Amino acid sequence: MQTTRKPVDFNKVEILRRHMLLTAADMADIFQVSRQTYNNWLQGKPLRPTNEKHVKKTIRRLLAIVKERNWPDEVVRNLDQRARVQRLLVLLR
């Protein structure tokens, strides 16, 4: 029985990005890809299988941070962009 993998819906990723107060460049850094690669994904270009696995895992972790830590709370909202991303990167480790 062959199963088909559900592709990453980057419209939803963009909703998550905006909710988390991140820039597209921040998301590229979080996914460990270039800004151009992230833009390509937004335009519908396919992910390589190795990237897809990493991106899906990272999205699950980001969603958990939103849910479990109520991201972005008031403290996070009051941080400057760089500090906000650094705090998130610590949580993702």
Biopython code that builds the backbone (N, CA, C, O; Angstrom):
import numpy as np
from Bio.PDB.StructureBuilder import StructureBuilder

atoms = [
    (1, "MET", "N", (0.830, -1.168, 0.000)),
    (1, "MET", "CA", (0.000, 0.000, 0.000)),
    (1, "MET", "C", (0.885, 1.245, 0.000)),
    (1, "MET", "O", (1.703, 1.417, 0.904)),
    (2, "GLN", "N", (0.738, 2.090, -0.972)),
    (2, "GLN", "CA", (1.546, 3.293, -1.083)),
    (2, "GLN", "C", (0.804, 4.455, -0.425)),
    (2, "GLN", "O", (-0.377, 4.691, -0.680)),
    (3, "THR", "N", (1.536, 5.172, 0.429)),
    (3, "THR", "CA", (0.931, 6.344, 1.053)),
    (3, "THR", "C", (1.517, 7.589, 0.403)),
    (3, "THR", "O", (2.689, 7.620, 0.026)),
    (4, "THR", "N", (0.704, 8.584, 0.281)),
    (4, "THR", "CA", (1.195, 9.842, -0.276)),
    (4, "THR", "C", (1.428, 10.806, 0.865)),
    (4, "THR", "O", (0.624, 10.908, 1.792)),
    (5, "ARG", "N", (2.532, 11.505, 0.782)),
    (5, "ARG", "CA", (2.844, 12.491, 1.805)),
    (5, "ARG", "C", (2.067, 13.763, 1.522)),
    (5, "ARG", "O", (1.952, 14.211, 0.381)),
    (6, "LYS", "N", (1.546, 14.320, 2.579)),
    (6, "LYS", "CA", (0.832, 15.576, 2.453)),
    (6, "LYS", "C", (1.872, 16.689, 2.309)),
    (6, "LYS", "O", (2.758, 16.816, 3.154)),
    (7, "PRO", "N", (1.774, 17.491, 1.256)),
    (7, "PRO", "CA", (2.766, 18.552, 1.073)),
    (7, "PRO", "C", (2.596, 19.649, 2.124)),
    (7, "PRO", "O", (1.521, 19.823, 2.698)),
    (8, "VAL", "N", (3.667, 20.371, 2.354)),
    (8, "VAL", "CA", (3.626, 21.494, 3.287)),
    (8, "VAL", "C", (2.801, 22.613, 2.645)),
    (8, "VAL", "O", (3.043, 22.997, 1.501)),
    (9, "ASP", "N", (1.843, 23.119, 3.384)),
    (9, "ASP", "CA", (1.003, 24.216, 2.914)),
    (9, "ASP", "C", (1.634, 25.530, 3.386)),
    (9, "ASP", "O", (1.475, 25.930, 4.539)),
    (10, "PHE", "N", (2.346, 26.188, 2.478)),
    (10, "PHE", "CA", (3.065, 27.395, 2.871)),
    (10, "PHE", "C", (2.139, 28.585, 3.092)),
    (10, "PHE", "O", (2.574, 29.589, 3.657)),
    (11, "ASN", "N", (0.884, 28.510, 2.669)),
    (11, "ASN", "CA", (-0.071, 29.542, 3.063)),
    (11, "ASN", "C", (-0.280, 29.481, 4.577)),
    (11, "ASN", "O", (-0.370, 30.512, 5.243)),
    (12, "LYS", "N", (-0.356, 28.272, 5.104)),
    (12, "LYS", "CA", (-0.500, 28.097, 6.550)),
    (12, "LYS", "C", (0.798, 28.437, 7.277)),
    (12, "LYS", "O", (0.765, 28.985, 8.379)),
    (13, "VAL", "N", (1.924, 28.120, 6.679)),
    (13, "VAL", "CA", (3.215, 28.474, 7.279)),
    (13, "VAL", "C", (3.323, 29.997, 7.399)),
    (13, "VAL", "O", (3.834, 30.516, 8.391)),
    (14, "GLU", "N", (2.842, 30.696, 6.389)),
    (14, "GLU", "CA", (2.883, 32.164, 6.430)),
    (14, "GLU", "C", (1.954, 32.721, 7.517)),
    (14, "GLU", "O", (2.279, 33.729, 8.143)),
    (15, "ILE", "N", (0.822, 32.085, 7.743)),
    (15, "ILE", "CA", (-0.064, 32.502, 8.834)),
    (15, "ILE", "C", (0.654, 32.303, 10.168)),
    (15, "ILE", "O", (0.617, 33.175, 11.036)),
    (16, "LEU", "N", (1.300, 31.160, 10.323)),
    (16, "LEU", "CA", (2.069, 30.878, 11.534)),
    (16, "LEU", "C", (3.187, 31.902, 11.697)),
    (16, "LEU", "O", (3.396, 32.420, 12.794)),
    (17, "ARG", "N", (3.907, 32.197, 10.617)),
    (17, "ARG", "CA", (5.012, 33.159, 10.665)),
    (17, "ARG", "C", (4.519, 34.519, 11.168)),
    (17, "ARG", "O", (5.118, 35.113, 12.065)),
    (18, "ARG", "N", (3.441, 34.992, 10.591)),
    (18, "ARG", "CA", (2.911, 36.301, 10.995)),
    (18, "ARG", "C", (2.424, 36.275, 12.446)),
    (18, "ARG", "O", (2.642, 37.227, 13.196)),
    (19, "HIS", "N", (1.771, 35.190, 12.833)),
    (19, "HIS", "CA", (1.301, 35.071, 14.213)),
    (19, "HIS", "C", (2.474, 35.131, 15.191)),
    (19, "HIS", "O", (2.367, 35.727, 16.263)),
    (20, "MET", "N", (3.578, 34.518, 14.818)),
    (20, "MET", "CA", (4.739, 34.460, 15.702)),
    (20, "MET", "C", (5.597, 35.723, 15.627)),
    (20, "MET", "O", (6.633, 35.812, 16.285)),
    (21, "LEU", "N", (5.164, 36.699, 14.822)),
    (21, "LEU", "CA", (5.866, 37.979, 14.664)),
    (21, "LEU", "C", (7.264, 37.789, 14.084)),
    (21, "LEU", "O", (8.227, 38.411, 14.534)),
    (22, "LEU", "N", (7.361, 36.924, 13.080)),
    (22, "LEU", "CA", (8.635, 36.638, 12.424)),
    (22, "LEU", "C", (8.627, 37.189, 11.008)),
    (22, "LEU", "O", (7.568, 37.385, 10.413)),
    (23, "THR", "N", (9.805, 37.436, 10.480)),
    (23, "THR", "CA", (9.941, 37.841, 9.087)),
    (23, "THR", "C", (10.185, 36.597, 8.241)),
    (23, "THR", "O", (10.471, 35.522, 8.766)),
    (24, "ALA", "N", (10.070, 36.755, 6.947)),
    (24, "ALA", "CA", (10.379, 35.640, 6.041)),
    (24, "ALA", "C", (11.848, 35.242, 6.181)),
    (24, "ALA", "O", (12.185, 34.060, 6.109)),
    (25, "ALA", "N", (12.711, 36.224, 6.379)),
    (25, "ALA", "CA", (14.136, 35.919, 6.584)),
    (25, "ALA", "C", (14.328, 35.113, 7.868)),
    (25, "ALA", "O", (15.167, 34.213, 7.913)),
    (26, "ASP", "N", (13.558, 35.430, 8.910)),
    (26, "ASP", "CA", (13.624, 34.643, 10.151)),
    (26, "ASP", "C", (13.238, 33.196, 9.885)),
    (26, "ASP", "O", (13.894, 32.272, 10.367)),
    (27, "MET", "N", (12.169, 33.003, 9.114)),
    (27, "MET", "CA", (11.725, 31.637, 8.812)),
    (27, "MET", "C", (12.778, 30.880, 8.021)),
    (27, "MET", "O", (13.021, 29.700, 8.273)),
    (28, "ALA", "N", (13.395, 31.546, 7.079)),
    (28, "ALA", "CA", (14.467, 30.900, 6.319)),
    (28, "ALA", "C", (15.576, 30.455, 7.267)),
    (28, "ALA", "O", (16.088, 29.342, 7.147)),
    (29, "ASP", "N", (15.946, 31.318, 8.206)),
    (29, "ASP", "CA", (16.978, 30.948, 9.186)),
    (29, "ASP", "C", (16.529, 29.777, 10.050)),
    (29, "ASP", "O", (17.300, 28.853, 10.305)),
    (30, "ILE", "N", (15.295, 29.820, 10.492)),
    (30, "ILE", "CA", (14.769, 28.745, 11.341)),
    (30, "ILE", "C", (14.756, 27.419, 10.581)),
    (30, "ILE", "O", (15.060, 26.371, 11.152)),
    (31, "PHE", "N", (14.403, 27.464, 9.294)),
    (31, "PHE", "CA", (14.393, 26.248, 8.477)),
    (31, "PHE", "C", (15.781, 25.891, 7.956)),
    (31, "PHE", "O", (15.960, 24.845, 7.331)),
    (32, "GLN", "N", (16.768, 26.757, 8.209)),
    (32, "GLN", "CA", (18.161, 26.543, 7.800)),
    (32, "GLN", "C", (18.301, 26.451, 6.285)),
    (32, "GLN", "O", (18.986, 25.578, 5.751)),
    (33, "VAL", "N", (17.621, 27.388, 5.607)),
    (33, "VAL", "CA", (17.726, 27.501, 4.150)),
    (33, "VAL", "C", (17.952, 28.969, 3.799)),
    (33, "VAL", "O", (17.835, 29.849, 4.652)),
    (34, "SER", "N", (18.272, 29.215, 2.550)),
    (34, "SER", "CA", (18.448, 30.594, 2.107)),
    (34, "SER", "C", (17.087, 31.281, 2.001)),
    (34, "SER", "O", (16.044, 30.632, 1.929)),
    (35, "ARG", "N", (17.132, 32.588, 1.993)),
    (35, "ARG", "CA", (15.902, 33.365, 1.820)),
    (35, "ARG", "C", (15.278, 33.043, 0.459)),
    (35, "ARG", "O", (14.055, 32.965, 0.334)),
    (36, "GLN", "N", (16.122, 32.858, -0.557)),
    (36, "GLN", "CA", (15.614, 32.529, -1.891)),
    (36, "GLN", "C", (14.911, 31.176, -1.901)),
    (36, "GLN", "O", (13.868, 31.022, -2.536)),
    (37, "THR", "N", (15.472, 30.204, -1.207)),
    (37, "THR", "CA", (14.826, 28.895, -1.132)),
    (37, "THR", "C", (13.458, 29.025, -0.467)),
    (37, "THR", "O", (12.481, 28.441, -0.937)),
    (38, "TYR", "N", (13.385, 29.782, 0.617)),
    (38, "TYR", "CA", (12.101, 29.978, 1.288)),
    (38, "TYR", "C", (11.112, 30.656, 0.344)),
    (38, "TYR", "O", (9.947, 30.262, 0.275)),
    (39, "ASN", "N", (11.571, 31.671, -0.378)),
    (39, "ASN", "CA", (10.702, 32.340, -1.358)),
    (39, "ASN", "C", (10.226, 31.369, -2.431)),
    (39, "ASN", "O", (9.067, 31.419, -2.843)),
    (40, "ASN", "N", (11.106, 30.490, -2.882)),
    (40, "ASN", "CA", (10.717, 29.486, -3.877)),
    (40, "ASN", "C", (9.598, 28.600, -3.340)),
    (40, "ASN", "O", (8.656, 28.276, -4.063)),
    (41, "TRP", "N", (9.701, 28.210, -2.080)),
    (41, "TRP", "CA", (8.659, 27.386, -1.479)),
    (41, "TRP", "C", (7.339, 28.144, -1.420)),
    (41, "TRP", "O", (6.275, 27.576, -1.666)),
    (42, "LEU", "N", (7.418, 29.430, -1.092)),
    (42, "LEU", "CA", (6.201, 30.252, -1.050)),
    (42, "LEU", "C", (5.539, 30.325, -2.415)),
    (42, "LEU", "O", (4.318, 30.448, -2.516)),
    (43, "GLN", "N", (6.346, 30.249, -3.464)),
    (43, "GLN", "CA", (5.834, 30.316, -4.832)),
    (43, "GLN", "C", (5.398, 28.949, -5.346)),
    (43, "GLN", "O", (4.981, 28.824, -6.498)),
    (44, "GLY", "N", (5.492, 27.928, -4.506)),
    (44, "GLY", "CA", (4.986, 26.615, -4.882)),
    (44, "GLY", "C", (6.019, 25.626, -5.380)),
    (44, "GLY", "O", (5.665, 24.520, -5.790)),
    (45, "LYS", "N", (7.285, 25.998, -5.354)),
    (45, "LYS", "CA", (8.311, 25.042, -5.780)),
    (45, "LYS", "C", (8.442, 23.950, -4.734)),
    (45, "LYS", "O", (8.310, 24.213, -3.539)),
    (46, "PRO", "N", (8.701, 22.723, -5.176)),
    (46, "PRO", "CA", (8.733, 21.590, -4.242)),
    (46, "PRO", "C", (9.962, 21.609, -3.334)),
    (46, "PRO", "O", (11.016, 22.147, -3.673)),
    (47, "LEU", "N", (9.779, 21.008, -2.189)),
    (47, "LEU", "CA", (10.881, 20.833, -1.244)),
    (47, "LEU", "C", (11.607, 19.537, -1.570)),
    (47, "LEU", "O", (10.988, 18.562, -1.996)),
    (48, "ARG", "N", (12.908, 19.527, -1.370)),
    (48, "ARG", "CA", (13.644, 18.267, -1.460)),
    (48, "ARG", "C", (13.214, 17.397, -0.277)),
    (48, "ARG", "O", (12.870, 17.926, 0.780)),
    (49, "PRO", "N", (13.229, 16.092, -0.437)),
    (49, "PRO", "CA", (12.776, 15.213, 0.653)),
    (49, "PRO", "C", (13.492, 15.481, 1.984)),
    (49, "PRO", "O", (12.857, 15.443, 3.039)),
    (50, "THR", "N", (14.781, 15.746, 1.949)),
    (50, "THR", "CA", (15.494, 16.011, 3.204)),
    (50, "THR", "C", (15.018, 17.322, 3.823)),
    (50, "THR", "O", (14.871, 17.404, 5.042)),
    (51, "ASN", "N", (14.777, 18.338, 3.015)),
    (51, "ASN", "CA", (14.253, 19.601, 3.538)),
    (51, "ASN", "C", (12.834, 19.421, 4.053)),
    (51, "ASN", "O", (12.467, 19.976, 5.089)),
    (52, "GLU", "N", (12.042, 18.649, 3.332)),
    (52, "GLU", "CA", (10.652, 18.459, 3.723)),
    (52, "GLU", "C", (10.542, 17.856, 5.124)),
    (52, "GLU", "O", (9.728, 18.298, 5.936)),
    (53, "LYS", "N", (11.352, 16.861, 5.396)),
    (53, "LYS", "CA", (11.334, 16.219, 6.708)),
    (53, "LYS", "C", (11.707, 17.226, 7.794)),
    (53, "LYS", "O", (11.049, 17.291, 8.832)),
    (54, "HIS", "N", (12.746, 18.001, 7.560)),
    (54, "HIS", "CA", (13.197, 18.998, 8.530)),
    (54, "HIS", "C", (12.147, 20.100, 8.718)),
    (54, "HIS", "O", (11.872, 20.506, 9.848)),
    (55, "VAL", "N", (11.568, 20.579, 7.629)),
    (55, "VAL", "CA", (10.567, 21.648, 7.696)),
    (55, "VAL", "C", (9.343, 21.176, 8.469)),
    (55, "VAL", "O", (8.842, 21.902, 9.327)),
    (56, "LYS", "N", (8.858, 19.988, 8.184)),
    (56, "LYS", "CA", (7.678, 19.478, 8.894)),
    (56, "LYS", "C", (7.958, 19.324, 10.387)),
    (56, "LYS", "O", (7.108, 19.649, 11.217)),
    (57, "LYS", "N", (9.133, 18.836, 10.726)),
    (57, "LYS", "CA", (9.503, 18.686, 12.137)),
    (57, "LYS", "C", (9.569, 20.059, 12.807)),
    (57, "LYS", "O", (9.091, 20.226, 13.928)),
    (58, "THR", "N", (10.154, 21.030, 12.130)),
    (58, "THR", "CA", (10.278, 22.374, 12.688)),
    (58, "THR", "C", (8.918, 23.025, 12.843)),
    (58, "THR", "O", (8.671, 23.698, 13.844)),
    (59, "ILE", "N", (8.033, 22.844, 11.882)),
    (59, "ILE", "CA", (6.682, 23.396, 11.991)),
    (59, "ILE", "C", (5.970, 22.820, 13.210)),
    (59, "ILE", "O", (5.306, 23.547, 13.948)),
    (60, "ARG", "N", (6.108, 21.522, 13.417)),
    (60, "ARG", "CA", (5.485, 20.898, 14.596)),
    (60, "ARG", "C", (6.029, 21.523, 15.884)),
    (60, "ARG", "O", (5.279, 21.766, 16.829)),
    (61, "ARG", "N", (7.328, 21.779, 15.910)),
    (61, "ARG", "CA", (7.946, 22.386, 17.096)),
    (61, "ARG", "C", (7.458, 23.819, 17.282)),
    (61, "ARG", "O", (7.189, 24.236, 18.408)),
    (62, "LEU", "N", (7.341, 24.580, 16.191)),
    (62, "LEU", "CA", (6.840, 25.958, 16.282)),
    (62, "LEU", "C", (5.404, 25.977, 16.805)),
    (62, "LEU", "O", (5.059, 26.795, 17.657)),
    (63, "LEU", "N", (4.577, 25.079, 16.294)),
    (63, "LEU", "CA", (3.186, 25.004, 16.752)),
    (63, "LEU", "C", (3.114, 24.654, 18.234)),
    (63, "LEU", "O", (2.264, 25.174, 18.957)),
    (64, "ALA", "N", (3.996, 23.780, 18.684)),
    (64, "ALA", "CA", (4.038, 23.422, 20.103)),
    (64, "ALA", "C", (4.421, 24.636, 20.953)),
    (64, "ALA", "O", (3.870, 24.831, 22.036)),
    (65, "ILE", "N", (5.349, 25.439, 20.476)),
    (65, "ILE", "CA", (5.753, 26.644, 21.207)),
    (65, "ILE", "C", (4.586, 27.624, 21.292)),
    (65, "ILE", "O", (4.358, 28.232, 22.338)),
    (66, "VAL", "N", (3.853, 27.776, 20.203)),
    (66, "VAL", "CA", (2.680, 28.651, 20.216)),
    (66, "VAL", "C", (1.676, 28.168, 21.257)),
    (66, "VAL", "O", (1.155, 28.955, 22.047)),
    (67, "LYS", "N", (1.416, 26.884, 21.246)),
    (67, "LYS", "CA", (0.394, 26.324, 22.136)),
    (67, "LYS", "C", (0.863, 26.263, 23.588)),
    (67, "LYS", "O", (0.163, 26.726, 24.489)),
    (68, "GLU", "N", (2.033, 25.698, 23.811)),
    (68, "GLU", "CA", (2.486, 25.438, 25.181)),
    (68, "GLU", "C", (3.019, 26.683, 25.880)),
    (68, "GLU", "O", (2.938, 26.790, 27.104)),
    (69, "ARG", "N", (3.561, 27.621, 25.116)),
    (69, "ARG", "CA", (4.163, 28.808, 25.725)),
    (69, "ARG", "C", (3.380, 30.084, 25.414)),
    (69, "ARG", "O", (3.808, 31.189, 25.748)),
    (70, "ASN", "N", (2.229, 29.908, 24.768)),
    (70, "ASN", "CA", (1.384, 31.056, 24.425)),
    (70, "ASN", "C", (2.182, 32.123, 23.655)),
    (70, "ASN", "O", (2.058, 33.319, 23.917)),
    (71, "TRP", "N", (2.985, 31.669, 22.723)),
    (71, "TRP", "CA", (3.825, 32.568, 21.914)),
    (71, "TRP", "C", (2.969, 33.316, 20.917)),
    (71, "TRP", "O", (2.138, 32.676, 20.272)),
    (72, "PRO", "N", (3.099, 34.574, 20.742)),
    (72, "PRO", "CA", (3.955, 35.498, 21.469)),
    (72, "PRO", "C", (3.225, 36.104, 22.664)),
    (72, "PRO", "O", (2.182, 36.740, 22.510)),
    (73, "ASP", "N", (3.776, 35.905, 23.836)),
    (73, "ASP", "CA", (3.183, 36.536, 25.016)),
    (73, "ASP", "C", (3.608, 38.001, 25.057)),
    (73, "ASP", "O", (4.306, 38.480, 24.163)),
    (74, "GLU", "N", (3.186, 38.695, 26.085)),
    (74, "GLU", "CA", (3.463, 40.134, 26.159)),
    (74, "GLU", "C", (4.961, 40.428, 26.184)),
    (74, "GLU", "O", (5.415, 41.385, 25.557)),
    (75, "VAL", "N", (5.716, 39.625, 26.892)),
    (75, "VAL", "CA", (7.163, 39.834, 26.959)),
    (75, "VAL", "C", (7.775, 39.706, 25.567)),
    (75, "VAL", "O", (8.580, 40.545, 25.161)),
    (76, "VAL", "N", (7.403, 38.678, 24.847)),
    (76, "VAL", "CA", (7.943, 38.443, 23.500)),
    (76, "VAL", "C", (7.529, 39.571, 22.563)),
    (76, "VAL", "O", (8.344, 40.046, 21.772)),
    (77, "ARG", "N", (6.294, 39.999, 22.640)),
    (77, "ARG", "CA", (5.830, 41.092, 21.773)),
    (77, "ARG", "C", (6.614, 42.373, 22.003)),
    (77, "ARG", "O", (6.772, 43.175, 21.083)),
    (78, "ASN", "N", (7.103, 42.574, 23.213)),
    (78, "ASN", "CA", (7.835, 43.797, 23.526)),
    (78, "ASN", "C", (9.328, 43.718, 23.212)),
    (78, "ASN", "O", (10.037, 44.716, 23.347)),
    (79, "LEU", "N", (9.808, 42.566, 22.801)),
    (79, "LEU", "CA", (11.217, 42.434, 22.417)),
    (79, "LEU", "C", (11.430, 43.006, 21.027)),
    (79, "LEU", "O", (10.504, 43.046, 20.216)),
    (80, "ASP", "N", (12.658, 43.452, 20.749)),
    (80, "ASP", "CA", (12.956, 43.830, 19.367)),
    (80, "ASP", "C", (13.079, 42.549, 18.546)),
    (80, "ASP", "O", (13.209, 41.456, 19.097)),
    (81, "GLN", "N", (13.037, 42.695, 17.247)),
    (81, "GLN", "CA", (12.980, 41.531, 16.351)),
    (81, "GLN", "C", (14.125, 40.551, 16.591)),
    (81, "GLN", "O", (13.907, 39.342, 16.673)),
    (82, "ARG", "N", (15.320, 41.065, 16.700)),
    (82, "ARG", "CA", (16.486, 40.189, 16.880)),
    (82, "ARG", "C", (16.387, 39.392, 18.182)),
    (82, "ARG", "O", (16.655, 38.191, 18.203)),
    (83, "ALA", "N", (16.004, 40.061, 19.256)),
    (83, "ALA", "CA", (15.877, 39.376, 20.549)),
    (83, "ALA", "C", (14.754, 38.349, 20.513)),
    (83, "ALA", "O", (14.869, 37.275, 21.103)),
    (84, "ARG", "N", (13.669, 38.679, 19.819)),
    (84, "ARG", "CA", (12.540, 37.749, 19.694)),
    (84, "ARG", "C", (12.988, 36.461, 19.000)),
    (84, "ARG", "O", (12.672, 35.360, 19.452)),
    (85, "VAL", "N", (13.715, 36.608, 17.914)),
    (85, "VAL", "CA", (14.175, 35.436, 17.161)),
    (85, "VAL", "C", (15.176, 34.636, 17.989)),
    (85, "VAL", "O", (15.134, 33.406, 17.988)),
    (86, "GLN", "N", (16.066, 35.313, 18.687)),
    (86, "GLN", "CA", (17.034, 34.605, 19.525)),
    (86, "GLN", "C", (16.339, 33.790, 20.605)),
    (86, "GLN", "O", (16.733, 32.659, 20.890)),
    (87, "ARG", "N", (15.303, 34.368, 21.206)),
    (87, "ARG", "CA", (14.551, 33.643, 22.230)),
    (87, "ARG", "C", (13.899, 32.400, 21.623)),
    (87, "ARG", "O", (13.903, 31.331, 22.234)),
    (88, "LEU", "N", (13.345, 32.542, 20.432)),
    (88, "LEU", "CA", (12.714, 31.414, 19.764)),
    (88, "LEU", "C", (13.739, 30.337, 19.415)),
    (88, "LEU", "O", (13.471, 29.148, 19.587)),
    (89, "LEU", "N", (14.890, 30.738, 18.934)),
    (89, "LEU", "CA", (15.922, 29.761, 18.572)),
    (89, "LEU", "C", (16.362, 28.955, 19.795)),
    (89, "LEU", "O", (16.643, 27.762, 19.680)),
    (90, "VAL", "N", (16.423, 29.589, 20.948)),
    (90, "VAL", "CA", (16.767, 28.863, 22.181)),
    (90, "VAL", "C", (15.697, 27.811, 22.469)),
    (90, "VAL", "O", (16.017, 26.676, 22.823)),
    (91, "LEU", "N", (14.433, 28.188, 22.318)),
    (91, "LEU", "CA", (13.347, 27.237, 22.567)),
    (91, "LEU", "C", (13.354, 26.080, 21.559)),
    (91, "LEU", "O", (12.948, 24.965, 21.888)),
    (92, "LEU", "N", (13.808, 26.346, 20.353)),
    (92, "LEU", "CA", (13.827, 25.300, 19.318)),
    (92, "LEU", "C", (14.967, 24.299, 19.508)),
    (92, "LEU", "O", (14.934, 23.211, 18.935)),
    (93, "ARG", "N", (15.944, 24.648, 20.284)),
    (93, "ARG", "CA", (17.092, 23.724, 20.505)),
    (93, "ARG", "C", (16.713, 22.546, 21.348)),
    (93, "ARG", "O", (17.552, 21.688, 21.622)),
]
sb = StructureBuilder()
sb.init_structure("model")
sb.init_model(0)
sb.init_chain("A")
sb.init_seg("    ")
for serial, (resi, resn, name, xyz) in enumerate(atoms, 1):
    if name == "N":
        sb.init_residue(resn, " ", resi, " ")
    sb.init_atom(name, np.array(xyz, "f"), 0.0, 1.0, " ", f" {name:<3s}", serial, name[0])
structure = sb.get_structure()
